[in-house]
Amino acid sequence: MPRLTPSKRLRPQWTTGLDDHVVAIDVHADSTRIATVGATGPISILDTVDGTAVSTITGHAGGTTTLTWRPGGSLLASGGLDGTLRLWDDGRELTLHEGTGWTNAIVWRPDGQQIAWCSGRQVSLATADGVLLWTSEPANGTVGDLTWSPQGDRLAAVAYGGIVMRSPEGPEPISEMPWTGSGLTVEWSPNGRFLAAGDQDSCVYILFASSGRRLQMWGFERKVRELAWDASGRWLASGGGIEPTVWDTSGRNGPEGRSPITLEGHSEVVRSLAWSPTGLLLASTGDDGLVHLWAPKSSRRPLAHHALADGGTIARWLPDGSGLVVGDAGGGITLLRTL
């Protein structure tokens, strides 16, 4: 792929502002609406065309930590420092569930019929209309993240001591993938073959979903909170420092014995990684305020870049891959077009 200039690949369509550091962004499946929130402010629903606020939602006392649209639907789920899960329909609150600590993650089952979340040391599951199905016994530590298998038949939760697997049928663990350390984030590969987990001990675990066999990748500068699989499930991008790394997990033994691709272009810590829907391009942003666009399979240098007004905090692609929504530490939200 030839090197492309920023003006051809990352053209700002609009920029708008929130009151605070942008902590979460999610783009609706139809690409018409963007849900976003700052650290202490309300949830804003933006129009994708021009960035104007379509509606504003109160959010959570103390701050909203995470939000996500229901797959193919109009419901928006949010969690916050108040430990609650809230479901919203056009800004109207439908339900509320109390928790035992702040809400770290919310994940819809792939078919959109159920929603899981972790609050403090517990995992809960509810129906799409908010009826609570079950809540787990407390884990050994705060549950850092959740991920569904692509088929939606297993829910993985990562916390201190490793990963616990559950069925939608009940809260009792059906299997465990233990290690000594505190997991912060977990992502199931789209092909269902692997789980990847970022750890507080500055390492990444790649686990074979069928056997639980574990590979451990060391050498990161800091705790790893940034993981992203491409659409095929072959390539895993990881943060944990200034230079994003990309792992090729194809082959019988996955990435074992292979060196990662190291991407050179950021001067400060990377905070967010996102593959395009096709899996051909990888976007990154970080404390240096740069948004980089990469084609890791052909080059270790960025194809294009865009400079934000402040440090980048999060990046999310439009579902059709034509644009990238990026938030920054100063409250800016920018839509970058890639065509």
N, C-alpha and C positions, 0 to 999 in steps of 0.2 A: 504494500500500500504506500503511495507517495506521501511525503510530508505535506500537511495542509496548514495554511496560515490561519491565525486566530480569526481574522475577519471573515473567512469563508466557513469556518466550522463552529465558532462560538460567538454568535452575534446577540447582544442583549436586546430582548424585545421590550422588557419593562423592569423597573425596580420599584419596590414599595417598602414601607418600613413598619415594624412593630415597635413596641415600647421597650423591648429587652432582648437579650441574647436568645437567638432562635434555637429551641431544643428539639422540635419535632416538625416534620413535614410529611404529608401523605397526599398523593394525587389520586383522585377518583378514577375508577376504571374507564370512564368515558372521556377522560382528559379535560372536562369542562370546569372542574372545581379542584381547588387545592386547599387542604386543611393544614393550618400551621399555627404554632403557638410559641410565645416567648417564655422565659423562665418564670415570670411572675404575672403575666398578663392573661387576658381572655383568649379563647380560641377564635381565630379568624378564618372564615371561608372566603377564598379569593377566586375571582373570575380568571380563568387561564388566558383569555384574550388580552386583557389590559391590566390585570393585577388589582382591580378595584375590589373592595370588601363587599361581598354579597350579603353576608350576615356575620354577627358576632355572638359567640356563646360564652356564658359566664366562666365555664371551666371549673377548676378545683381550688379549694382554699389552700393557700400556701404555694400554689403553682402546679401546673400540669406537666407530667413527665413523659407521656407517650400518647399517641393517638393513631387510629387506623380505620379506614373505610371497610365496610363489609364487602366481600368480593361480589361484584355485580349488583350491589344494592345501594340504597340511599342512607343506611344507618352509619353513624360515626360512633366509634367507641373511644373513650379516653380514660386515662388513669392519672393519678397525681400523688402529691406528697401527703394528702389527706388519707391515703390508703383505699380510696374508693374506685370502683369501676362504674362508669356512667355511659349510657347509650342515648344518643341524640338522633332525632328525626327532624330535619329542617330547623334545628335550633331548639326543639322542644325536648326536654328530658323525659325519657321513657322509663328508666329504671335506675336504681342505685344499689350497689352492694358495698357494704363496709368491709375493710380489711384490717390486718394487724400491723401493717407497716406500709411504707410508700409503695406504690405500684411501679415495678420495674419494666414489665413487658405485658403486652396484650397481643394475642394471635388468634385470628379467625381460623377455624377448620377450613381446609381448602374448598369444601362445598358451601361454605357460608352458613351452615345450619347451627353451628355451635361456636362459642367463643371461650377461650381460656385466658387466664391472667394469673400473675404471681404478685402477691402482696406480702411483704415481710418474708417469712419462712414457709409460706403456704402457697399451694396451687389450687385454683378453683376452675370449675367448668360450668357454663350456663348455656341455655338455648339462645337462639338468635333474638328472641323477644324478652330475654332477661330472666327466665326462670332458672334459679340455681339448681344444678344437678348434683354437684358434690364439691367438697373442700378436703384437701389432703391433710394428713397429720403434719406437724411442723418438721422441716428439714433440719440438718445440723447447723445451717447458717442461712443467711439471706439468699433467696432464690434470685439469681442474676438475670436469667433469660429463659425463654421457652421457644420451641420450634415443633411444628407438626411434620410428620412424614408426608411425602408427596401424595400418598394414598389416603391420608387422614385417619389411619388406623392406630397410630401411636403418637403420643405427645411426650417430648423429651424436655426435662427441666434440668438446668445446670446450677449448682451451688457449691459450697465447700464440700469437698470429698468426691466430686465427679457428677455424672449424669444419672438421673433416675427416669426410667421409662414407664409410662402409664397408658392404659387403654381408655377410650372415651366412656367405657362402661362403668368405670369406678376409680376411686382414688388410690387403691392399693397398687404398689409398684409391681410391674410384671418382669422387669429386669433392671440391672444396674451396671454402669460402666465406671468403676471407681478409680480415683487417683488421689495422691496427696497434693492438695492445692485448692485454690478457690476459683471456680469458673465464673467468668463475667459475661460471656456471650456464647451462644450456640446457634449454628445454622445447619440445616439438613440439606444435602446436595439435591438439586432437582431430579437427578436420576435415581435417587434413593439409596445410593451405594455408601455414602459416607455421612458422618456428622463431623463438623469442625467446631472446636471450642477454643476461645481465647481465654487465657488464664492470668491471674494477678501476678504469677511468678514469671512474667515476661516470656511466655512460651505459647505455642499453638499445639493442640492435640487434634489429630485426624484419626477418627475411629471408624472401622468397618462396621456398618450397621448390622450386618447379618451375624457376625461372630463376636463383636466387641473388641477385636484386636485393635491395639492402640499404637499410633506413631506419635512421637513427640519432636517438635521443631523448636530449637533454642536459638539464642543469639539476638533476640529483639531488645531494643533499647529501653522499653518500658512495658507496663502491663498492656495486654492486647485486648482492645475493645472493638476493633474494626475488622470485620470479616465479610466477604461477599463472594458468592458462587456465581459463575456465568450460567447462562440458560441451559447449557448442555450438562452441567455438573462435572465437567472435566477440570476446569480452571478455578482455583481458589485464590482470591486476593486477600492479603492481610496487611494490617497497619502495624502498630506497635513501635513507631518511630518516625523518622524523617522520610525514609524511602519505602514506598509500598513494595511488597514482594508478591509474586504470582507463582503459584505451585501447580505443576502439571500432575494430576492424580490419575491419569490413564495408565493402563497396564495392570498386570496381576497384583503387584504390590503397591499400587498407588504411587505416592511421591517418594517412597522409600529409595534412598540411594541417589536421588536427583537433587541438583542444586536449583533453587528458585530463580526466577527472573527478577532482577532488582531494577526498579524504575527510578531514574535520577532526574530531579527537577524541582523538588520542594526544598526549602531552606529551613523549615520548622516542622513541628510534629503534624502528621496527617491525622485528621479527625473523622473523615468519612470517605467511604469507597462505594461505588455503585456501577455495576455492569449495565450496559444498554440491554434492552429487551432481546435483541438478537444475540448478545454475547460477544459482539465483535469489538466493542469499544468499552474502555474502563474510564470512569471519571473519578477524580480525587480532589479533595480540598482540605485545607488545614490552617494552622495558625499564621502562616505567612500571607494569608489572604488570596492565594492563588487557586484557581480552578484549572486543573490539567485534564486533558483528554489524551488517552493512550490507546495504542494498538499493540498490546504486550507480546503478541505472537510474532510480530515482525520488527519491533523497535523498542529499545529501552529508554528512548527520549520521547517527550511529549509531542503529539501531533499539533496541539494548539493549547492556548491558555487564555484565561481571562483574570484580571485583577479585581478583587472585591474591595469595598471600602473598609472592611475590617476582616479579622480572621474568620475563615470559613468553618462552619460547625456541622453542616449536614447537606447532602446532595441526593436528589431523587429524580429519576428519569420520568418523563411522560410515557404512558404505556405504549404509544406508537413509536417511541424512540426519536421523535423529532425535536425534542427539547429536554433541558435539564433545569430543575428548580433547585436553587442553592440558597441556604440561609447563612447569615454571618453573626458574629458576636455583638455587633452593634445594632442588631434588629433588622438588618436589610434582608429582603427577599428578592431574588433576581431570577427571571426566566431567561435562560440562554438557549437560543435556537441553534441547532446543529446542522441545518440544511441550507 
